Amino acid sequence: MPITLREVVTKALKNGIKQLANIVDPLFTWDVDHDEVLPELIKLSLCCTLPDPEHRPNMNEVLSSLVKLQTTLS
């Protein structure tokens, strides 16, 4: 049975930061604080790709989450 991209990302998230770093573009991770921001960004992306659209966050919720992540970097 084929594995979905969502399943690959979920598995990497469960296996820690090194696994996450292996599945994203290295240029993206080079400029990001892996230990704090990357897992949260991945979790947000998983929420945005939930199979049932009714369970996905709206754009205001996504923006709010991204702003919180941005303040983490500051």
VENNOR-V29607 format. One line per field, one symbol per residue. ss: DSSP state (~ for helix, > for strand, _ for the rest). psi: psi as a letter, one per 20 degrees, with the letter a starting at -180 (. if undefined). burial: b if it has 9 or more other ideal C-beta (glycine too) atoms within 8 Angstrom, else e. Layout:
ss=???
psi=???
burial=???
//
This chain:
ss=____~~~~~~~~~~__~~~~~~~__~~~~~___~~~~~~~~~~~~~~~____~~~___~~~~~~~~~~~~~~~_
psi=pqqrghhgggggghjrhhgghiirphhghhjqoghggghhhggghhhijqhohhiqqrhgggggghgghhhhh.
burial=eeeeeeebbbbbbeeebebbbeebeeeebeebebeebbbbbbbbbbbbebeeeeebbeeeebeebbeebeebee
//
